[in-house]
Amino acid sequence: MPLCLVGAIEWMLRINGVHTSTEFWVPTTHTGELTPNTRFADRFVGETLARMPRSIRITERPSRETLRVVVFGESAALGDPEPAFGMSRCLEAILEHRFPGRSIEIINTAITALNSYAIREAAKGSRRLNSDFWVIYAGNNEVVGPFGPSSVVSGSPPGLSAIRMGLWVRTTAIGQWIAKRKSESSEGFAMTQRWIGLEHFLNRQVKAEDPRLNVMRENFRANLHDTVNFGVGSGAKVLLGTMAVNLVDCAPFSSESALSTNTPLHSRWLSAATIAREADERGAWAEAIGAWTNAFSIWPKDAETAFRLGLARLNADQITAGRADLETARDLDTLRFRADSGINQITRSVAQSNRPDSVRLVDADRELKGLDPKRPPGMDLFLEHVHLRPQGNYRLARLFAEQIVSWLGESGSTNLLGEQACLARLGWTPFAESRLWTQTRMLCERPPFSHQSNAELRSRFLDDRIAEANRTARHENLNGYAAKVRSLVDRHPADWNLREQLARLLQTARRLPEASVEWRQVVEKAPGHVVGWYQLGESLAGAGDRLGAQRAYEQALRIRPDFVEASIGLGYVLGELKNFSAAVLALERALNLSPRNLQARVNRGVALIGMGRFAEAIADFKQAAEEHPMATTPLMRLGEFLSDQKSYNESSTAYAEASRRDTNNAALRHRLAIELSRAGRTNESEAEFHRVIQQVPNSAVVRTDWGVALTKQSRLREAMAEFEEALKLQPTNALARSYLQQVRTYLEKEENR
C-alpha cells in the first residue's frame, strides 16, 4: 500500500507537469536527433543557479566517415567566457584540418559551476552516442561545486552513496517537487539562492588540512573512475587530462595568514616579509629568496608567502623550485577555485590504473607551455585563474589532438593547424578580443579577484589589453571583418558558433536586419541557445520588429525563466506595443530576480506611466535614483514626466540632480536650462544657458532654445542675435528661422509706431 500510494503521487505529479527529464540528452522533434537538456543541471544546484550546456543538434548514430569526440568537464573545458573560442572549438578546427576527408564532430557537454557528480551523469547518458573518443578535462570545482566542502552551509557533505541516492530521488517527480519547495522557501541546499559569483564563497574557506578534503578527493576518484569506465564501455578511447591552472599570475585568493594572530610568530614573520618585499622591489632575487624562505619557515601555512617565494625563484631562474613553491601556494589557498595537487594526482592515478590501449593521460598540468616554455604559463595563456585565452585553448587542444592523431595511427604532430590559422578559422577578430578582455576585466573588479595581492597589476594589464584590442578594432574595417567571417560561414554553413560571430559583428555595425537573419540561423541549429534567442530579440527590437522581438524574448524565457535581461527586453517591447500591463508583469519578474536592476526599475516606471499609475512611476524613478547614486537615467525619466505634467519646478530639481551627477553632460544642462525657463526662474535659466553655450558654442539647437527663452522675456534684440547665430551654424533650422521672422516683424511694427 505505501508503494502504491507513492506511485499514485508520482503519477499525479507527472500528469500535472511537475516532472522534467534529468537525462543529459533529450530527443528533438526529428527522429534519431538529440539535443542537450537545458534543465540537466537543476538537480545538482537548483533551478536558480543551474547553468546550461552548450546547445547542439546531433544524430544519435553518426555516419561511418564521422570522427566523433565528446568533451566532458566544467567551465575551463567549456571555454568560458567565450565558448566559441574554447578548447573544444580549437580541437574541432585542428582535426578538421588534419583529416580533410572526414566529418569532424566535437560535442562539448561541459557545464559551468558543476563538477564530477554531474560529469558522471552526463557521461552515463553519452554512452549512446557511438563516439570515437572521450576527452575528460575536469577537477577545478570539486571543493566549490555541488556537494563540495565549500558548498555545504555547515558540517561535512553527505557520503557518496547518500549523494547518489539524493540525485536519484531528484529524477522523480516527488523529488523534484520537494526540491522546488525547499528552493522557494530557502531551506534547500546552500546553493539554491541566485548566483552572485565566486564572492559567494568568501566566508566558506577550506584549509589545506581540512579532513573534508580527503572525503572530497575520494569521491572525485570514484566519480572519475566511473566516468572513464562509461567511456571505455561505450567503445570510445578516453583521453584523461590533468588541470592546468594559472600559477604565476594568480596570487592566492586567501590564506591562513600570520597577520591574523597575536603570537610572537607574527612579529617575526612580519620582519622577514618586510625584508623580502624590499628585496623584491630592488630585484635582489637571491636576497628575496632567502628572506621569503625565512618567512615561510616561520609561518608555513601562508599561501601568499609561498607565492612570493615562488616568483622570486622564477625570477632567479630557479624554475623547478619556483614552480614547486607556486604549487604549494595554490594548495594552501583557502579559497579553492583551482584544482590542487591532490586532484591532479588522482587524475594521473586513474589514467594509470587503466589499460593504455583504452585510456591515455594528457598531463596538461605539466605539458601546457606558455610563451616561455621554461616557466609555468601565466597571463600569456590564462585570462584569470583557470580559464584560458584563445591562444591557451589552442595549445591545450593541440595536446589532445596529438594524442588522437597518434591513436589513429598517424604521426602526432605533423600537419597540425597553426595557432593563428586555427583562431582565424573560428572567426577571431579584434572585436571579439575586445569583448573577451572587457568581460574578464568586469569579473576581476569583483571579489575575490579584487582581494588578490596582484589585483592592481592585473587590472593595469587588462586595461592595456582592452585598449590595444580597441585600438586595433578602430583601425580595422568592421564591415570588412564581417565580410571575412561571412566567407567563413559560407564555407562552413553548419557551424553555428561561427555564424554567431558574424551576427555579433553585424550587431556591432548596427546592421540589425542582417544580424537578425544570422541569429535566426543560430537558434535553428542550436535551439537551446538561450543567449542566441535573447540576441535575436535585441536585433529585432532594434530593427523595429517588435512582435518578432517579443516572440524571441518569450522563447528565451521559456528556456530560462530567470533570464533577467530577457524579461527586461520583453517588458520594453511590450511597452512599445502599448501592452503596458504585460510589460509591467515582465519587468516585475526581472525585479523579483534582481531587485536593484536599474534598467528594469526605470522601464517599469515608464510602463506604469502608460497605465496612468503616476504615483507608482514616480516612486520607481526615485527609488532607482537612490539605489544608483551615479545614474542619470532615472532622473531624466522623472524630469521628462514631470515636465509633461507641467510641474516645471519639480522637473528642474530632477534635471539639476542629473546634471550634478554628470557635470560634463551638456544635453542635461541644456534641458535644465529649458525647465528653469518654463518654471519662470529666469536668472537661473540664463546662467545655465550661458554655461551650456560655453560647453557647446557651436550648437544651433542650444542657441535656438536660448533665443526662445529670451523671446518669452521680451528681450527681443538679444533673442534675434541668438536666432541669427543659430542660422549661421545651421541654415536649415526651421524653428530658428520662424522665430527670427516673428521677432523681426514685431520689432519693425514697433519702430513704425
Secondary structure by P-SEA (a helix, b strand, c coil): caaaaaaaaaaaaaaaccccccccccccccccccccccccccccccccccccccccccccccccccbbbbbbbcccccccccccccaaaaaaaaaaaacccbbbbbbbcccccccaaaaaaaaaaaccccccbbbbbbcccccccccccccccccccccaaaaaaaaaaaacaaaaaaaaaaaaacccccccccccccccccccccccccaaaaaaaaaaaaaaaaaaaaaaaacbbbbbbccccccccccccccccccccccaaaaaaaaaaaaaaaaaaacaaaaaaaaaaaaaaaccccaaaaaaaaaaaaaacaaaaaaaaaaaaaaaccccccccaaaaaaaaaaaaaccccccccccccccccccccccccccccccccccccaaaaaaaaaaaaaaaaaaaccccccccccaaaaaaaacccaaaaaaaaaaaaaaaaccccccccaaaaaaaaaaaaaaaaaaaaaaccaaaaaaaaaaaaaaccccaaaaaaaaaaaaaacaaaaaaaaaaaaaaacccaaaaaaaaaaaaaaacaaaaaaaaaaaaaaacccaaaaaaaaaaaaaaacaaaaaaaaaaaaaaaccccaaaaaaaaaaaaaacaaaaaaaaaaaaaaaccccaaaaaaaaaaaaaacaaaaaaaaaaaaaaaccccaaaaaaaaaaaaaacaaaaaaaaaaaaaaaccccaaaaaaaaaaaaaacaaaaaaaaaaaaaaacccaaaaaaaaaaaaaaaaaaaac
